[in-house]
Amino acid sequence: MTQPPAAFLTAAKDLLGPKGWSEDPERLSEVSTPWRGTFTGETPFLARPASTAEAAALVKLCAAHHVAMTPQGGNTGLVDAGTPHGEIVVSMTRMNTVRSVDPFNNSLVIEAGAPLVTAQAAAEEAGRLFPLSLGSEGTATIGGLISTNAGGVNVLRYGMMRDLILGLEVVLPSGEVWDGLSGLRKNNTGYDLKHLFAGAEGTLGLITAATLKLFPQVQRASAWVCCDSTEDVVALLALVRQHAGDTVTSFEIIPVNAVDMVLTDVPGTRDPLPSALPWRVLMEVSMVDETHARAALEKALEAAFAQDLVKDGVVAASKAQAQSFWHIRETIPLSKRAYGTAINQDIAVPVSRIPAFIDSCNAAVLEIVPSAEFVIFGHVGDGNLHYSVCEPAEATAPVLKAHVAAITRIIFDQTMAHGGSISAEHGVGRLKRDELARIRPPAATEAMRAIKKALDPLGIMNPGRVVSV
Ligand SMILES: Cc1cc2nc3c(=O)[nH]c(=O)nc-3n(C[C@H](O)[C@H](O)[C@H](O)COP(=O)(O)OP(=O)(O)OC[C@H]3O[C@@H](n4cnc5c(N)ncnc54)[C@H](O)[C@@H]3O)c2cc1C
């Protein structure tokens, strides 16, 4: 790891003040290890700017001394994008305030280091909804969520993080500040710069604040149903939408083995509907009025029973019961870790191709590892599956580890063969950068490189992520 020049360190420490930096090895190790701990990096210096002016001055210093930086929020990213590999870390977590809320414009301005729960709470206090919701919402920050274009459980109705921003404030790699915090919904004045930074994983600039879209508050009706096949699950989604339209906010698929895994791993969890059927769907219909939401959901389910798409089902009688459904869904990733070796991929295919994708991908994997087990769950309403190939911890002759590369290749190739994407919502980082360079149309990779070079000619912003130049 190269140490930044002494002149840079002295100037950065002066600029940031005693609370704004650290060289403590324990702290540096913390910010070099992401939430999952599956990979670790290293950094010589942690900077924690407290304002846009400080952040801009810091980036100017980095540019002057050619010091590379990794912007960091909650460090919950899953693709090795926010973990430093020799760069200094610029943690945004001191910039965490809500600057303003405008309920009539349905917007709020919030700093990039605020966790998602802060945006949700500020919206709620104003009688509005900020709909992004995901398992890491207590820690993941607004800047990180924008930079990874995060998805979560409400994408079906509200879109991804990209769809939820009205404007941004960004420190460009030169240190210049772009104030694009407009709360406008219509603004056709050329390239829409905010979209460049959504999904850029910190490679084009340091986001310091964002204007987010708010929505009317809604009440949710939730159901847990059992299905016989993925074909039925896909047909069920179409049917529920036919009855409830855009009010279907979530539609999650859960395999029966994932429910069993969670029940074994998490004390106190209960299967809402014990059944040998292979698939569960957790769905939600959200409307301003709870009775209407429940009525729409029940009507849709009646039709689904009539068409034999659902064999058994329960509509949550209370918020607590709905939460117990979600608890099972949200605990799957952690329980899966306890289960044994797993190869996990976050992929998307068109919803209509989900059954064919699962059948052919599973068959191809089983040809290599006949003992493989599959835990396939996720945001099926968006065509987004978390596809995991597992080997139980108690396997007497474990073989999965020896086949990680081959199985990963199968999953990627099958995904592409079904018209999909090898990164649905987690991003690219260092993990999928080279694979994407292989499968993405060359013109797209070249355009990305050109953008990166134009905005960051010195290559100081999170180098080596998304696209190599
Ligand atoms: C339990 C769990 C559940 C999850 N569920 C989901 C899910 O359902 N859907 C989903 O999409 N993701 C999910 N994730 C992934 C993760 O939460 C997201 O990637 C999140 O958006 C990252 O936010 P962060 O603040 O932790 O960013 P970090 O991990 O710190 O950084 C992520 C990337 O953003 C960049 N970055 C961070 N802040 C800034 C900034 N201010 N300016 C410029 N660049 C910046 C970093 O350099 C890095 O490239 C989950 C993660 C966990 C641990």
The ligand as a Gaussian input file, in Angstrom:
#p B3LYP/6-31G(d) Opt

LIG

0 1
 C      -28.430000      -7.292000       4.739000
 C      -28.296000      -6.600000       3.422000
 C      -29.402000      -6.539000       2.589000
 C      -29.305000      -5.891000       1.354000
 N      -30.396000      -5.854000       0.554000
 C      -30.318000      -5.203000      -0.623000
 C      -31.439000      -5.139000      -1.485000
 O      -32.497000      -5.712000      -1.217000
 N      -31.308000      -4.431000      -2.623000
 C      -30.143000      -3.791000      -2.970000
 O      -30.096000      -3.154000      -4.022000
 N      -29.053000      -3.849000      -2.188000
 C      -29.124000      -4.544000      -1.035000
 N      -28.019000      -4.612000      -0.241000
 C      -26.766000      -3.968000      -0.686000
 C      -26.400000      -2.596000      -0.053000
 O      -27.132000      -2.296000       1.054000
 C      -26.421000      -1.528000      -1.070000
 O      -25.401000      -1.748000      -1.988000
 C      -26.292000      -0.082000      -0.509000
 O      -26.857000       0.701000      -1.505000
 C      -24.896000       0.446000      -0.217000
 O      -24.993000       1.619000       0.597000
 P      -23.772000       2.014000       1.561000
 O      -24.036000       3.337000       2.144000
 O      -23.502000       0.914000       2.509000
 O      -22.605000       2.136000       0.500000
 P      -21.140000       1.551000       0.576000
 O      -21.167000       0.079000       0.675000
 O      -20.349000       2.279000       1.572000
 O      -20.629000       1.952000      -0.888000
 C      -21.208000       1.381000      -2.025000
 C      -20.672000       2.097000      -3.265000
 O      -21.134000       3.442000      -3.280000
 C      -20.026000       4.350000      -3.267000
 N      -20.414000       5.484000      -2.422000
 C      -20.862000       5.446000      -1.149000
 N      -21.197000       6.691000      -0.748000
 C      -20.929000       7.520000      -1.782000
 C      -21.049000       8.924000      -1.985000
 N      -21.534000       9.735000      -1.045000
 N      -20.680000       9.432000      -3.176000
 C      -20.185000       8.638000      -4.167000
 N      -20.062000       7.310000      -4.023000
 C      -20.429000       6.758000      -2.850000
 C      -18.855000       3.552000      -2.739000
 O      -17.614000       4.053000      -3.199000
 C      -19.162000       2.180000      -3.314000
 O      -18.733000       2.128000      -4.631000
 C      -28.082000      -5.291000       0.978000
 C      -26.970000      -5.351000       1.826000
 C      -27.065000      -5.995000       3.020000
 C      -25.869000      -6.018000       3.903000

